[in-house]
Every structure is written in structure tokens, then in C-alpha cells.
Amino acid sequence: MLAGSALENARAVAPVLRAEGSRIEVARALTPEALAAMHEGQLFRLSLPRRHGGAELPLPQLAQAAEIIGGADASAAWCLGQALGCAMTAAFMDEKPAREVFDPADAVLAWGAGIQGKLTVAEGGYLASGTWRFASGSHNATWLGGHSKVFEADGSPRLDKNGKQANRTALFPRAQAEMADDWHVMGLRGTRSEAYTVENLFIPEGLTSDRETEAERRVESTLFLFPTTAVYASLFSSVALGIAQSMFDDLVALARKKTPRGARNALRDSPVFQTKLAELEAQLGSPRAYKHAILSEIWETVDATGELSMDDRARIRLCTTYAINQATAVSEQVYHLAGSTAIFENEPFERRFRDIHAVSQQVQARHTNYETVGRYMLGHEADTVFM
């Protein structure tokens, strides 16, 4: 699938997701109609290796697709961003077990945050135990993953070549996990980011991987040189930009017809409103252009050299953090400019306002990311967990 056709597919799916938005909110999960449209558009396959029928789409275009979907429905876009990052695991697995997970047309992998599980070495694989939380899209996933510390059969920690405890991600069918109905939140309700648990579940060796270890990469492609943190930052910041853009567009539409109570003129005739609108257009366009330029430049460099430098990882962290925070700031101003219209559930502002603030609480938006990048710029040791 070419980048252009992938983005065209995203644009074709967007109206379906926009129409399903209120039902996604009520269901706290993607509706069958939304999910079917996303699968028909092959959106969940955009980051898969070509050997699995995937697009191996360049990171800048993956980010653009996430922004298009973010403008239609934030929960659908967040589930997509999570799934696209997870799907890259296929490139770090042998082909046969990877096909078991990713080749079905409805394949979606989701996983929770952090190394929360335990893998104990067993004959032919591992016994997995643990509980993982914040598994966005777990309701519509076919497989789940669990990031886990590895232990020998005798219970002692398995060490990696650097003397630290090894960790791996175990993959298992969603049906084998116990799901928790614990996703009752303010925003991004439709992501159904539930917790799940397994206990002493046998995982064959081939259904485990370490996405961050170069030696385990099985597919030679530029996309799979980017670490998980950089991919998620690029995609989730695009979701934020998509939400903010849709709110801004709806504000423009509202201003063309609304006259605030007690005001002499319609919003469209107010010099104050006109000025603010233009400022917001620039405030939102700037981080989008900045991020796209950075991702495009870095992609070209990595594509040519086969290496992603720490300098470029820091630049990705900076431009994506900035994009999320600027998108949030624009959304807040749009909400206020919309006046009382913004508080009604049947209007297009209220849910997106909650969604963008759920996005802003995620690790990719933390203001400490600025500190991490600033420390690196001044010569301190890089924190590779966040870059």
C-alpha cells in the first residue's frame, strides 16, 4: 500500500468514525461499524511488515494518518496509534509465529503499559503471570501482550549482556486473559483501556520478543529502526493535533451563524473574535509544521544511514511533546470562545474537550519531557526510556 492510498483510506474511514462518535462514547469501545470500517481501510496494517501484507508506511505518513483519524474520533485514533506501535513487533519475531498473530484480516495487538509481568523459563518457552493496565484498544484486540521481567526456572533473575535483568514481551490470545472492566474515565472513553491478567500461562518462545533489541530484528526496513517511544510519541501527538483541528473547524462553523446573547454582532463580525481566530490558526499550524518537518528530515536521514542518533531521538521527543501541549492549549481557547454552546453533549466541543485533556495526561505530554531533552542538550547522559 502506497503512502498516498493509505492516507486516502484514512480520509474515507473518517466520516464513518465521526458518525459513530456518540455510540463509541456510550459503548466505551469501538462499535462494530467503526471497527469494520477501520479494518476495511486496512488501517491496523499500516505499520506491519510487507511480509504480513502490511504497508510499512514511513513514520511521517503514519503520523498523518493518525491525525486524520484523530479529527474524526479521538478514541478510534488512540486505539489505532496503540495498535500501530504494537504491530511493529512482527518485525522482531520469526515469520511463522508472527503470521499466527498478525496475518488474519482482523488482527489487532494491544498491550498494557510498563514491565509489570513475570516470565519464568519453562521447556520450549515461558510461564507468564501478571496484570497489565492501560491496554488501549484491548476490547477490539485479537491478541494481547505483556511486558515482563524474565526469571530462570529456579526463580533467579535472568541477566542480559549488560548485567541487568532481561525483559521480554509475551503475546497471547485475548481470550486467554481475564479482562477487568475498569475503564471509567473522563475522556477517551471509547479506547476501553482495560487491565488484564494471566496466571502461569504457557507462552511458546516464538511468541515472545524484545522490540528494543537490534539483534532480534528480522525485517530490514527503515520503520523498524525507530524505537517504541518515538513511534508512540509521533502517533499520539498527531491524535492531539487532530482533536484540536476538529474543534477549531467547528468553532469556525459556529462563528458563521452564532450571535452571543447580549452581543450586538454575530461572532463572525467581531474584530476581537476575528483576531483570536487567526492567532489560533497560527498556534495550531506551527507545531504541526514543526513536527512534520522534523519527522520527515529524520526519516530521510535514517533511511539513508540505517541509524537513528540520540540527537534525533531527542528532537522527536521535543517536537511531539510540544505538539500535544500546543494542541491542548488551542483546544482550551476554542472551548472558551464557543461560549455556552461548548457545554452541551449534543454539540461537537464537549467530548473533544474531555478527550484532549485525557491525551494531555499521558506520558507523551509530560512537561518533564522538556527537562529530559534540555538535560541532554546540555551534555547530561540521555534518558533512553523517554527518548
Secondary structure, DSSP 8 states (H G I E B T S, - for coil): --HHHHHHHHHHHHHHHHHHHHHHHHHTS--HHHHHHHHHTTGGGTTS-GGGT-----HHHHHHHHHHHHHH-HHHHHHHHHHHHHHGGGGGS-HHHHHHHH-STT--EEE-SSS-EEEEEETTEEEEEEEEEEETTGGG-SEEEEEEEEE-TTS-B-B-TTSSB-EEEEEEEGGGSEE------SS-GGG--EEEEEEEEEEEGGGEE-TT-GGG--S--GGGGS-HHHHHHHHHHHHHHHHHHHHHHHHHHHHTT---TT-SS-GGG-HHHHHHHHHHHHHHHHHHHHHHHHHHHHHHHHHHHS---HHHHHHHHHHHHHHHHHHHHHHHHHHHHTGGGGG-TTSSSHHHHHHHHHHTTSGGG-THHHHHHHHHHTT----TT--
